[in-house]
Amino acid sequence: MDRLREDIRQFYTRLRSAAAGMDASNVSSVLDSLRVFLEPAAATSAAPHVTSRKRDVLLLVALGRSNIAIAEALGLTVSTVKSYMKSIMAKLDASTRYEAAHTARRAGLIL
């Protein structure tokens, strides 16, 4: 959890630095775009069931972590992470890791 907080803190710092060179209307537009992407849609009963462990994997995928980094962070084998991702992608009808993370976020499965 400390690593996640640090990643968020670093992202926030980079975002503020980038925004410093923009005018207020552009900053507002960028933040609105990010908000739409980051805020999950209301979870519905149609959302597929994903175990909490697979949600952990999805969250790390959304943060851009590799299978190796995810395995190390969660104490799993790389083959287990790959297996989880294959299952997750099938449930979410996603063809890429990015699409799986985006779909999961929109469905309210991850933040």
Biopython code that builds the backbone (N, CA, C, O; Angstrom):
import numpy as np
from Bio.PDB.StructureBuilder import StructureBuilder

atoms = [
    (1, "MET", "N", (0.824, -1.186, 0.000)),
    (1, "MET", "CA", (0.000, 0.000, 0.000)),
    (1, "MET", "C", (0.871, 1.253, 0.000)),
    (1, "MET", "O", (0.514, 2.254, -0.620)),
    (2, "ASP", "N", (2.019, 1.206, 0.695)),
    (2, "ASP", "CA", (2.914, 2.358, 0.709)),
    (2, "ASP", "C", (3.434, 2.661, -0.692)),
    (2, "ASP", "O", (3.582, 3.824, -1.068)),
    (3, "ARG", "N", (3.710, 1.613, -1.459)),
    (3, "ARG", "CA", (4.190, 1.793, -2.837)),
    (3, "ARG", "C", (3.110, 2.474, -3.680)),
    (3, "ARG", "O", (3.414, 3.363, -4.476)),
    (4, "LEU", "N", (1.862, 2.064, -3.511)),
    (4, "LEU", "CA", (0.754, 2.667, -4.244)),
    (4, "LEU", "C", (0.632, 4.146, -3.901)),
    (4, "LEU", "O", (0.465, 4.984, -4.787)),
    (5, "ARG", "N", (0.716, 4.462, -2.614)),
    (5, "ARG", "CA", (0.649, 5.870, -2.198)),
    (5, "ARG", "C", (1.778, 6.680, -2.832)),
    (5, "ARG", "O", (1.568, 7.803, -3.290)),
    (6, "GLU", "N", (2.963, 6.104, -2.852)),
    (6, "GLU", "CA", (4.104, 6.801, -3.440)),
    (6, "GLU", "C", (3.910, 7.001, -4.940)),
    (6, "GLU", "O", (4.231, 8.066, -5.467)),
    (7, "ASP", "N", (3.386, 5.983, -5.634)),
    (7, "ASP", "CA", (3.115, 6.114, -7.069)),
    (7, "ASP", "C", (2.112, 7.236, -7.328)),
    (7, "ASP", "O", (2.292, 8.038, -8.244)),
    (8, "ILE", "N", (1.067, 7.288, -6.525)),
    (8, "ILE", "CA", (0.047, 8.333, -6.677)),
    (8, "ILE", "C", (0.650, 9.701, -6.392)),
    (8, "ILE", "O", (0.381, 10.664, -7.109)),
    (9, "ARG", "N", (1.457, 9.784, -5.354)),
    (9, "ARG", "CA", (2.103, 11.046, -4.996)),
    (9, "ARG", "C", (3.014, 11.533, -6.134)),
    (9, "ARG", "O", (3.016, 12.718, -6.467)),
    (10, "GLN", "N", (3.781, 10.617, -6.723)),
    (10, "GLN", "CA", (4.667, 10.983, -7.827)),
    (10, "GLN", "C", (3.872, 11.432, -9.051)),
    (10, "GLN", "O", (4.231, 12.403, -9.718)),
    (11, "PHE", "N", (2.778, 10.705, -9.340)),
    (11, "PHE", "CA", (1.928, 11.086, -10.470)),
    (11, "PHE", "C", (1.355, 12.480, -10.256)),
    (11, "PHE", "O", (1.342, 13.295, -11.179)),
    (12, "TYR", "N", (0.887, 12.755, -9.057)),
    (12, "TYR", "CA", (0.318, 14.060, -8.723)),
    (12, "TYR", "C", (1.362, 15.166, -8.905)),
    (12, "TYR", "O", (1.058, 16.230, -9.444)),
    (13, "THR", "N", (2.575, 14.910, -8.459)),
    (13, "THR", "CA", (3.653, 15.891, -8.598)),
    (13, "THR", "C", (3.950, 16.172, -10.067)),
    (13, "THR", "O", (4.113, 17.327, -10.461)),
    (14, "ARG", "N", (4.019, 15.118, -10.874)),
    (14, "ARG", "CA", (4.271, 15.306, -12.309)),
    (14, "ARG", "C", (3.128, 16.059, -12.976)),
    (14, "ARG", "O", (3.359, 16.907, -13.838)),
    (15, "LEU", "N", (1.902, 15.753, -12.583)),
    (15, "LEU", "CA", (0.734, 16.430, -13.148)),
    (15, "LEU", "C", (0.754, 17.916, -12.812)),
    (15, "LEU", "O", (0.473, 18.755, -13.668)),
    (16, "ARG", "N", (1.086, 18.237, -11.566)),
    (16, "ARG", "CA", (1.164, 19.652, -11.161)),
    (16, "ARG", "C", (2.257, 20.377, -11.933)),
    (16, "ARG", "O", (2.075, 21.527, -12.334)),
    (17, "SER", "N", (3.385, 19.720, -12.144)),
    (17, "SER", "CA", (4.480, 20.337, -12.902)),
    (17, "SER", "C", (4.058, 20.607, -14.342)),
    (17, "SER", "O", (4.341, 21.671, -14.891)),
    (18, "ALA", "N", (3.384, 19.645, -14.942)),
    (18, "ALA", "CA", (2.914, 19.824, -16.320)),
    (18, "ALA", "C", (1.875, 20.938, -16.398)),
    (18, "ALA", "O", (1.868, 21.725, -17.344)),
    (19, "ALA", "N", (1.006, 20.997, -15.405)),
    (19, "ALA", "CA", (-0.063, 21.997, -15.398)),
    (19, "ALA", "C", (0.478, 23.407, -15.189)),
    (19, "ALA", "O", (-0.168, 24.378, -15.583)),
    (20, "ALA", "N", (1.641, 23.534, -14.580)),
    (20, "ALA", "CA", (2.211, 24.860, -14.304)),
    (20, "ALA", "C", (2.448, 25.647, -15.586)),
    (20, "ALA", "O", (2.380, 26.876, -15.575)),
    (21, "GLY", "N", (2.722, 24.964, -16.680)),
    (21, "GLY", "CA", (2.972, 25.638, -17.946)),
    (21, "GLY", "C", (1.737, 25.833, -18.804)),
    (21, "GLY", "O", (1.850, 26.310, -19.932)),
    (22, "MET", "N", (0.564, 25.479, -18.306)),
    (22, "MET", "CA", (-0.672, 25.580, -19.082)),
    (22, "MET", "C", (-1.543, 26.707, -18.552)),
    (22, "MET", "O", (-1.440, 27.098, -17.389)),
    (23, "ASP", "N", (-2.410, 27.227, -19.430)),
    (23, "ASP", "CA", (-3.354, 28.218, -18.920)),
    (23, "ASP", "C", (-4.507, 27.494, -18.228)),
    (23, "ASP", "O", (-4.688, 26.290, -18.409)),
    (24, "ALA", "N", (-5.272, 28.220, -17.449)),
    (24, "ALA", "CA", (-6.306, 27.631, -16.585)),
    (24, "ALA", "C", (-7.345, 26.836, -17.359)),
    (24, "ALA", "O", (-7.789, 25.791, -16.883)),
    (25, "SER", "N", (-7.744, 27.298, -18.533)),
    (25, "SER", "CA", (-8.773, 26.570, -19.287)),
    (25, "SER", "C", (-8.251, 25.226, -19.769)),
    (25, "SER", "O", (-8.995, 24.246, -19.787)),
    (26, "ASN", "N", (-6.973, 25.165, -20.163)),
    (26, "ASN", "CA", (-6.397, 23.890, -20.587)),
    (26, "ASN", "C", (-6.266, 22.929, -19.415)),
    (26, "ASN", "O", (-6.540, 21.737, -19.556)),
    (27, "VAL", "N", (-5.850, 23.436, -18.262)),
    (27, "VAL", "CA", (-5.734, 22.594, -17.068)),
    (27, "VAL", "C", (-7.093, 22.011, -16.722)),
    (27, "VAL", "O", (-7.211, 20.818, -16.442)),
    (28, "SER", "N", (-8.115, 22.851, -16.740)),
    (28, "SER", "CA", (-9.470, 22.392, -16.424)),
    (28, "SER", "C", (-9.919, 21.313, -17.395)),
    (28, "SER", "O", (-10.517, 20.318, -16.986)),
    (29, "SER", "N", (-9.639, 21.500, -18.665)),
    (29, "SER", "CA", (-10.014, 20.525, -19.683)),
    (29, "SER", "C", (-9.305, 19.188, -19.465)),
    (29, "SER", "O", (-9.924, 18.129, -19.560)),
    (30, "VAL", "N", (-8.011, 19.244, -19.175)),
    (30, "VAL", "CA", (-7.238, 18.019, -18.928)),
    (30, "VAL", "C", (-7.768, 17.299, -17.693)),
    (30, "VAL", "O", (-7.945, 16.081, -17.711)),
    (31, "LEU", "N", (-8.019, 18.047, -16.624)),
    (31, "LEU", "CA", (-8.521, 17.428, -15.395)),
    (31, "LEU", "C", (-9.898, 16.814, -15.601)),
    (31, "LEU", "O", (-10.182, 15.744, -15.064)),
    (32, "ASP", "N", (-10.762, 17.480, -16.377)),
    (32, "ASP", "CA", (-12.078, 16.908, -16.672)),
    (32, "ASP", "C", (-11.939, 15.600, -17.436)),
    (32, "ASP", "O", (-12.655, 14.637, -17.161)),
    (33, "SER", "N", (-11.018, 15.564, -18.396)),
    (33, "SER", "CA", (-10.782, 14.335, -19.158)),
    (33, "SER", "C", (-10.287, 13.217, -18.255)),
    (33, "SER", "O", (-10.740, 12.077, -18.360)),
    (34, "LEU", "N", (-9.349, 13.549, -17.361)),
    (34, "LEU", "CA", (-8.840, 12.548, -16.425)),
    (34, "LEU", "C", (-9.934, 12.068, -15.486)),
    (34, "LEU", "O", (-10.029, 10.874, -15.201)),
    (35, "ARG", "N", (-10.750, 12.978, -15.008)),
    (35, "ARG", "CA", (-11.815, 12.622, -14.073)),
    (35, "ARG", "C", (-12.780, 11.618, -14.710)),
    (35, "ARG", "O", (-13.177, 10.643, -14.071)),
    (36, "VAL", "N", (-13.154, 11.859, -15.967)),
    (36, "VAL", "CA", (-14.059, 10.944, -16.663)),
    (36, "VAL", "C", (-13.430, 9.563, -16.764)),
    (36, "VAL", "O", (-14.109, 8.550, -16.595)),
    (37, "PHE", "N", (-12.119, 9.525, -17.041)),
    (37, "PHE", "CA", (-11.441, 8.243, -17.174)),
    (37, "PHE", "C", (-11.272, 7.538, -15.837)),
    (37, "PHE", "O", (-11.428, 6.320, -15.755)),
    (38, "LEU", "N", (-10.955, 8.290, -14.790)),
    (38, "LEU", "CA", (-10.628, 7.684, -13.504)),
    (38, "LEU", "C", (-11.830, 7.352, -12.644)),
    (38, "LEU", "O", (-11.769, 6.419, -11.842)),
    (39, "GLU", "N", (-12.919, 8.088, -12.788)),
    (39, "GLU", "CA", (-14.085, 7.814, -11.952)),
    (39, "GLU", "C", (-14.809, 6.596, -12.500)),
    (39, "GLU", "O", (-15.207, 6.582, -13.665)),
    (40, "PRO", "N", (-14.979, 5.591, -11.684)),
    (40, "PRO", "CA", (-15.679, 4.399, -12.167)),
    (40, "PRO", "C", (-17.153, 4.687, -12.358)),
    (40, "PRO", "O", (-17.753, 5.475, -11.626)),
    (41, "ALA", "N", (-17.716, 4.042, -13.342)),
    (41, "ALA", "CA", (-19.163, 4.116, -13.513)),
    (41, "ALA", "C", (-19.795, 3.358, -12.358)),
    (41, "ALA", "O", (-19.136, 2.538, -11.717)),
    (42, "ALA", "N", (-21.044, 3.620, -12.093)),
    (42, "ALA", "CA", (-21.729, 2.912, -11.011)),
    (42, "ALA", "C", (-21.696, 1.417, -11.305)),
    (42, "ALA", "O", (-22.047, 0.979, -12.400)),
    (43, "ALA", "N", (-21.276, 0.656, -10.328)),
    (43, "ALA", "CA", (-21.218, -0.796, -10.508)),
    (43, "ALA", "C", (-22.629, -1.334, -10.677)),
    (43, "ALA", "O", (-23.551, -0.947, -9.959)),
    (44, "THR", "N", (-22.774, -2.214, -11.617)),
    (44, "THR", "CA", (-24.084, -2.796, -11.865)),
    (44, "THR", "C", (-24.015, -4.288, -11.623)),
    (44, "THR", "O", (-22.938, -4.869, -11.490)),
    (45, "SER", "N", (-25.188, -4.894, -11.568)),
    (45, "SER", "CA", (-25.221, -6.337, -11.375)),
    (45, "SER", "C", (-24.674, -7.054, -12.607)),
    (45, "SER", "O", (-24.347, -8.239, -12.540)),
    (46, "ALA", "N", (-24.572, -6.340, -13.733)),
    (46, "ALA", "CA", (-24.048, -6.937, -14.954)),
    (46, "ALA", "C", (-22.522, -7.047, -14.928)),
    (46, "ALA", "O", (-21.938, -7.743, -15.758)),
    (47, "ALA", "N", (-21.878, -6.367, -13.986)),
    (47, "ALA", "CA", (-20.423, -6.442, -13.899)),
    (47, "ALA", "C", (-20.020, -7.866, -13.529)),
    (47, "ALA", "O", (-20.607, -8.464, -12.628)),
    (48, "PRO", "N", (-19.019, -8.412, -14.224)),
    (48, "PRO", "CA", (-18.605, -9.787, -13.925)),
    (48, "PRO", "C", (-17.976, -9.892, -12.542)),
    (48, "PRO", "O", (-17.409, -8.929, -12.026)),
    (49, "HIS", "N", (-18.084, -11.070, -11.957)),
    (49, "HIS", "CA", (-17.458, -11.303, -10.655)),
    (49, "HIS", "C", (-15.962, -11.515, -10.861)),
    (49, "HIS", "O", (-15.543, -12.356, -11.657)),
    (50, "VAL", "N", (-15.175, -10.747, -10.140)),
    (50, "VAL", "CA", (-13.719, -10.881, -10.165)),
    (50, "VAL", "C", (-13.267, -10.967, -8.715)),
    (50, "VAL", "O", (-13.626, -10.118, -7.899)),
    (51, "THR", "N", (-12.485, -11.986, -8.394)),
    (51, "THR", "CA", (-12.036, -12.166, -7.011)),
    (51, "THR", "C", (-11.183, -10.984, -6.557)),
    (51, "THR", "O", (-10.652, -10.233, -7.375)),
    (52, "SER", "N", (-11.064, -10.836, -5.263)),
    (52, "SER", "CA", (-10.279, -9.722, -4.727)),
    (52, "SER", "C", (-8.812, -9.826, -5.149)),
    (52, "SER", "O", (-8.161, -8.806, -5.378)),
    (53, "ARG", "N", (-8.297, -11.029, -5.250)),
    (53, "ARG", "CA", (-6.899, -11.205, -5.661)),
    (53, "ARG", "C", (-6.702, -10.777, -7.115)),
    (53, "ARG", "O", (-5.697, -10.156, -7.460)),
    (54, "LYS", "N", (-7.673, -11.117, -7.959)),
    (54, "LYS", "CA", (-7.590, -10.701, -9.357)),
    (54, "LYS", "C", (-7.767, -9.189, -9.473)),
    (54, "LYS", "O", (-7.198, -8.561, -10.367)),
    (55, "ARG", "N", (-8.545, -8.611, -8.581)),
    (55, "ARG", "CA", (-8.673, -7.145, -8.565)),
    (55, "ARG", "C", (-7.341, -6.507, -8.195)),
    (55, "ARG", "O", (-6.976, -5.464, -8.738)),
    (56, "ASP", "N", (-6.612, -7.133, -7.270)),
    (56, "ASP", "CA", (-5.277, -6.638, -6.913)),
    (56, "ASP", "C", (-4.374, -6.623, -8.147)),
    (56, "ASP", "O", (-3.652, -5.658, -8.396)),
    (57, "VAL", "N", (-4.433, -7.709, -8.910)),
    (57, "VAL", "CA", (-3.635, -7.802, -10.133)),
    (57, "VAL", "C", (-4.065, -6.715, -11.115)),
    (57, "VAL", "O", (-3.226, -6.032, -11.702)),
    (58, "LEU", "N", (-5.370, -6.559, -11.288)),
    (58, "LEU", "CA", (-5.894, -5.538, -12.203)),
    (58, "LEU", "C", (-5.442, -4.133, -11.813)),
    (58, "LEU", "O", (-5.078, -3.329, -12.672)),
    (59, "LEU", "N", (-5.467, -3.849, -10.536)),
    (59, "LEU", "CA", (-5.052, -2.532, -10.064)),
    (59, "LEU", "C", (-3.593, -2.261, -10.418)),
    (59, "LEU", "O", (-3.246, -1.161, -10.848)),
    (60, "LEU", "N", (-2.751, -3.258, -10.240)),
    (60, "LEU", "CA", (-1.338, -3.087, -10.573)),
    (60, "LEU", "C", (-1.126, -2.989, -12.084)),
    (60, "LEU", "O", (-0.234, -2.273, -12.540)),
    (61, "VAL", "N", (-1.938, -3.701, -12.855)),
    (61, "VAL", "CA", (-1.890, -3.557, -14.313)),
    (61, "VAL", "C", (-2.261, -2.125, -14.690)),
    (61, "VAL", "O", (-1.621, -1.514, -15.545)),
    (62, "ALA", "N", (-3.304, -1.594, -14.040)),
    (62, "ALA", "CA", (-3.735, -0.217, -14.315)),
    (62, "ALA", "C", (-2.644, 0.791, -13.978)),
    (62, "ALA", "O", (-2.592, 1.872, -14.566)),
    (63, "LEU", "N", (-1.779, 0.445, -13.042)),
    (63, "LEU", "CA", (-0.660, 1.318, -12.675)),
    (63, "LEU", "C", (0.549, 1.123, -13.590)),
    (63, "LEU", "O", (1.584, 1.768, -13.416)),
    (64, "GLY", "N", (0.403, 0.221, -14.571)),
    (64, "GLY", "CA", (1.469, 0.022, -15.544)),
    (64, "GLY", "C", (2.536, -0.975, -15.152)),
    (64, "GLY", "O", (3.601, -1.013, -15.767)),
    (65, "ARG", "N", (2.273, -1.775, -14.149)),
    (65, "ARG", "CA", (3.276, -2.749, -13.695)),
    (65, "ARG", "C", (3.339, -3.948, -14.639)),
    (65, "ARG", "O", (2.336, -4.332, -15.240)),
    (66, "SER", "N", (4.508, -4.522, -14.757)),
    (66, "SER", "CA", (4.711, -5.725, -15.570)),
    (66, "SER", "C", (4.252, -6.953, -14.788)),
    (66, "SER", "O", (4.021, -6.883, -13.581)),
    (67, "ASN", "N", (4.124, -8.075, -15.488)),
    (67, "ASN", "CA", (3.751, -9.320, -14.813)),
    (67, "ASN", "C", (4.764, -9.678, -13.730)),
    (67, "ASN", "O", (4.392, -10.139, -12.651)),
    (68, "ILE", "N", (6.033, -9.467, -14.021)),
    (68, "ILE", "CA", (7.081, -9.786, -13.046)),
    (68, "ILE", "C", (6.934, -8.910, -11.806)),
    (68, "ILE", "O", (7.004, -9.406, -10.681)),
    (69, "ALA", "N", (6.730, -7.615, -12.008)),
    (69, "ALA", "CA", (6.575, -6.692, -10.873)),
    (69, "ALA", "C", (5.325, -7.020, -10.061)),
    (69, "ALA", "O", (5.333, -6.931, -8.833)),
    (70, "ILE", "N", (4.255, -7.398, -10.750)),
    (70, "ILE", "CA", (3.011, -7.764, -10.058)),
    (70, "ILE", "C", (3.237, -9.019, -9.230)),
    (70, "ILE", "O", (2.827, -9.088, -8.071)),
    (71, "ALA", "N", (3.887, -10.007, -9.824)),
    (71, "ALA", "CA", (4.166, -11.258, -9.112)),
    (71, "ALA", "C", (4.979, -10.993, -7.852)),
    (71, "ALA", "O", (4.676, -11.533, -6.788)),
    (72, "GLU", "N", (6.004, -10.167, -7.970)),
    (72, "GLU", "CA", (6.840, -9.852, -6.810)),
    (72, "GLU", "C", (6.056, -9.092, -5.743)),
    (72, "GLU", "O", (6.191, -9.373, -4.552)),
    (73, "ALA", "N", (5.244, -8.141, -6.166)),
    (73, "ALA", "CA", (4.487, -7.320, -5.213)),
    (73, "ALA", "C", (3.446, -8.129, -4.450)),
    (73, "ALA", "O", (3.183, -7.863, -3.277)),
    (74, "LEU", "N", (2.852, -9.122, -5.122)),
    (74, "LEU", "CA", (1.765, -9.882, -4.503)),
    (74, "LEU", "C", (2.181, -11.265, -4.017)),
    (74, "LEU", "O", (1.356, -12.004, -3.479)),
    (75, "GLY", "N", (3.439, -11.622, -4.197)),
    (75, "GLY", "CA", (3.903, -12.935, -3.750)),
    (75, "GLY", "C", (3.329, -14.072, -4.576)),
    (75, "GLY", "O", (3.028, -15.143, -4.051)),
    (76, "LEU", "N", (3.178, -13.832, -5.873)),
    (76, "LEU", "CA", (2.649, -14.841, -6.787)),
    (76, "LEU", "C", (3.744, -15.245, -7.763)),
    (76, "LEU", "O", (4.797, -14.611, -7.825)),
    (77, "THR", "N", (3.492, -16.293, -8.518)),
    (77, "THR", "CA", (4.401, -16.628, -9.606)),
    (77, "THR", "C", (3.956, -15.853, -10.841)),
    (77, "THR", "O", (2.804, -15.432, -10.942)),
    (78, "VAL", "N", (4.880, -15.670, -11.774)),
    (78, "VAL", "CA", (4.547, -14.967, -13.012)),
    (78, "VAL", "C", (3.469, -15.736, -13.770)),
    (78, "VAL", "O", (2.581, -15.128, -14.368)),
    (79, "SER", "N", (3.540, -17.060, -13.751)),
    (79, "SER", "CA", (2.524, -17.850, -14.464)),
    (79, "SER", "C", (1.141, -17.672, -13.840)),
    (79, "SER", "O", (0.137, -17.708, -14.551)),
    (80, "THR", "N", (1.076, -17.483, -12.532)),
    (80, "THR", "CA", (-0.213, -17.224, -11.880)),
    (80, "THR", "C", (-0.759, -15.873, -12.321)),
    (80, "THR", "O", (-1.951, -15.747, -12.602)),
    (81, "VAL", "N", (0.096, -14.873, -12.384)),
    (81, "VAL", "CA", (-0.336, -13.545, -12.840)),
    (81, "VAL", "C", (-0.859, -13.639, -14.270)),
    (81, "VAL", "O", (-1.901, -13.068, -14.590)),
    (82, "LYS", "N", (-0.139, -14.359, -15.130)),
    (82, "LYS", "CA", (-0.580, -14.523, -16.521)),
    (82, "LYS", "C", (-1.923, -15.238, -16.584)),
    (82, "LYS", "O", (-2.796, -14.867, -17.369)),
    (83, "SER", "N", (-2.082, -16.255, -15.761)),
    (83, "SER", "CA", (-3.342, -16.995, -15.717)),
    (83, "SER", "C", (-4.489, -16.092, -15.263)),
    (83, "SER", "O", (-5.574, -16.114, -15.845)),
    (84, "TYR", "N", (-4.240, -15.303, -14.226)),
    (84, "TYR", "CA", (-5.252, -14.360, -13.742)),
    (84, "TYR", "C", (-5.630, -13.373, -14.844)),
    (84, "TYR", "O", (-6.809, -13.090, -15.054)),
    (85, "MET", "N", (-4.625, -12.853, -15.545)),
    (85, "MET", "CA", (-4.908, -11.879, -16.597)),
    (85, "MET", "C", (-5.696, -12.506, -17.742)),
    (85, "MET", "O", (-6.577, -11.864, -18.314)),
    (86, "LYS", "N", (-5.389, -13.741, -18.076)),
    (86, "LYS", "CA", (-6.135, -14.425, -19.138)),
    (86, "LYS", "C", (-7.601, -14.553, -18.732)),
    (86, "LYS", "O", (-8.496, -14.305, -19.540)),
    (87, "SER", "N", (-7.844, -14.937, -17.489)),
    (87, "SER", "CA", (-9.205, -15.074, -16.970)),
    (87, "SER", "C", (-9.920, -13.723, -16.924)),
    (87, "SER", "O", (-11.074, -13.603, -17.338)),
    (88, "ILE", "N", (-9.222, -12.717, -16.420)),
    (88, "ILE", "CA", (-9.797, -11.373, -16.311)),
    (88, "ILE", "C", (-10.162, -10.840, -17.693)),
    (88, "ILE", "O", (-11.258, -10.315, -17.891)),
    (89, "MET", "N", (-9.245, -10.975, -18.642)),
    (89, "MET", "CA", (-9.487, -10.451, -19.979)),
    (89, "MET", "C", (-10.661, -11.154, -20.648)),
    (89, "MET", "O", (-11.418, -10.525, -21.388)),
    (90, "ALA", "N", (-10.818, -12.441, -20.399)),
    (90, "ALA", "CA", (-11.961, -13.167, -20.954)),
    (90, "ALA", "C", (-13.266, -12.674, -20.329)),
    (90, "ALA", "O", (-14.245, -12.444, -21.039)),
    (91, "LYS", "N", (-13.281, -12.511, -19.009)),
    (91, "LYS", "CA", (-14.493, -12.044, -18.327)),
    (91, "LYS", "C", (-14.893, -10.641, -18.756)),
    (91, "LYS", "O", (-16.080, -10.326, -18.845)),
    (92, "LEU", "N", (-13.897, -9.797, -19.022)),
    (92, "LEU", "CA", (-14.168, -8.405, -19.390)),
    (92, "LEU", "C", (-14.218, -8.202, -20.902)),
    (92, "LEU", "O", (-14.398, -7.081, -21.377)),
    (93, "ASP", "N", (-14.058, -9.284, -21.651)),
    (93, "ASP", "CA", (-14.060, -9.229, -23.115)),
    (93, "ASP", "C", (-13.046, -8.198, -23.611)),
    (93, "ASP", "O", (-13.341, -7.381, -24.484)),
    (94, "ALA", "N", (-11.858, -8.256, -23.039)),
    (94, "ALA", "CA", (-10.795, -7.310, -23.371)),
    (94, "ALA", "C", (-9.698, -8.022, -24.148)),
    (94, "ALA", "O", (-9.375, -9.176, -23.866)),
    (95, "SER", "N", (-9.132, -7.334, -25.122)),
    (95, "SER", "CA", (-8.069, -7.954, -25.905)),
    (95, "SER", "C", (-6.675, -7.493, -25.486)),
    (95, "SER", "O", (-5.677, -8.066, -25.925)),
    (96, "THR", "N", (-6.598, -6.460, -24.638)),
    (96, "THR", "CA", (-5.303, -5.990, -24.141)),
    (96, "THR", "C", (-5.383, -5.748, -22.634)),
    (96, "THR", "O", (-6.470, -5.649, -22.064)),
    (97, "ARG", "N", (-4.229, -5.657, -22.012)),
    (97, "ARG", "CA", (-4.164, -5.363, -20.576)),
    (97, "ARG", "C", (-4.779, -4.000, -20.290)),
    (97, "ARG", "O", (-5.534, -3.832, -19.333)),
    (98, "TYR", "N", (-4.439, -3.018, -21.147)),
    (98, "TYR", "CA", (-4.966, -1.669, -20.968)),
    (98, "TYR", "C", (-6.495, -1.683, -21.036)),
    (98, "TYR", "O", (-7.168, -1.070, -20.207)),
    (99, "GLU", "N", (-7.028, -2.380, -22.021)),
    (99, "GLU", "CA", (-8.480, -2.455, -22.173)),
    (99, "GLU", "C", (-9.118, -3.124, -20.954)),
    (99, "GLU", "O", (-10.179, -2.696, -20.498)),
    (100, "ALA", "N", (-8.486, -4.160, -20.431)),
    (100, "ALA", "CA", (-9.012, -4.835, -19.238)),
    (100, "ALA", "C", (-9.047, -3.882, -18.051)),
    (100, "ALA", "O", (-10.044, -3.821, -17.331)),
    (101, "ALA", "N", (-7.966, -3.139, -17.845)),
    (101, "ALA", "CA", (-7.912, -2.191, -16.726)),
    (101, "ALA", "C", (-8.947, -1.087, -16.903)),
    (101, "ALA", "O", (-9.625, -0.707, -15.948)),
    (102, "HIS", "N", (-9.068, -0.577, -18.115)),
    (102, "HIS", "CA", (-10.029, 0.494, -18.387)),
    (102, "HIS", "C", (-11.465, 0.005, -18.182)),
    (102, "HIS", "O", (-12.276, 0.689, -17.558)),
    (103, "THR", "N", (-11.770, -1.167, -18.702)),
    (103, "THR", "CA", (-13.112, -1.734, -18.559)),
    (103, "THR", "C", (-13.427, -2.005, -17.091)),
    (103, "THR", "O", (-14.539, -1.739, -16.635)),
    (104, "ALA", "N", (-12.462, -2.528, -16.359)),
    (104, "ALA", "CA", (-12.663, -2.802, -14.929)),
    (104, "ALA", "C", (-12.921, -1.518, -14.160)),
    (104, "ALA", "O", (-13.772, -1.481, -13.272)),
    (105, "ARG", "N", (-12.196, -0.475, -14.497)),
    (105, "ARG", "CA", (-12.384, 0.817, -13.826)),
    (105, "ARG", "C", (-13.774, 1.371, -14.131)),
    (105, "ARG", "O", (-14.459, 1.856, -13.231)),
    (106, "ARG", "N", (-14.186, 1.303, -15.371)),
    (106, "ARG", "CA", (-15.505, 1.819, -15.762)),
    (106, "ARG", "C", (-16.634, 1.010, -15.121)),
    (106, "ARG", "O", (-17.707, 1.546, -14.846)),
    (107, "ALA", "N", (-16.390, -0.280, -14.885)),
    (107, "ALA", "CA", (-17.401, -1.140, -14.263)),
    (107, "ALA", "C", (-17.397, -1.027, -12.745)),
    (107, "ALA", "O", (-18.244, -1.620, -12.076)),
    (108, "GLY", "N", (-16.449, -0.269, -12.196)),
    (108, "GLY", "CA", (-16.381, -0.107, -10.750)),
    (108, "GLY", "C", (-15.673, -1.237, -10.032)),
    (108, "GLY", "O", (-15.771, -1.360, -8.811)),
    (109, "LEU", "N", (-14.957, -2.065, -10.786)),
    (109, "LEU", "CA", (-14.246, -3.187, -10.166)),
    (109, "LEU", "C", (-12.972, -2.734, -9.474)),
    (109, "LEU", "O", (-12.559, -3.323, -8.475)),
    (110, "ILE", "N", (-12.345, -1.682, -10.007)),
    (110, "ILE", "CA", (-11.152, -1.095, -9.387)),
    (110, "ILE", "C", (-11.308, 0.414, -9.394)),
    (110, "ILE", "O", (-12.121, 0.962, -10.139)),
    (111, "LEU", "N", (-10.529, 1.077, -8.563)),
    (111, "LEU", "CA", (-10.573, 2.549, -8.514)),
    (111, "LEU", "C", (-9.684, 3.153, -9.560)),
    (111, "LEU", "O", (-9.598, 4.377, -9.664)),
]
sb = StructureBuilder()
sb.init_structure("model")
sb.init_model(0)
sb.init_chain("A")
sb.init_seg("    ")
for serial, (resi, resn, name, xyz) in enumerate(atoms, 1):
    if name == "N":
        sb.init_residue(resn, " ", resi, " ")
    sb.init_atom(name, np.array(xyz, "f"), 0.0, 1.0, " ", f" {name:<3s}", serial, name[0])
structure = sb.get_structure()
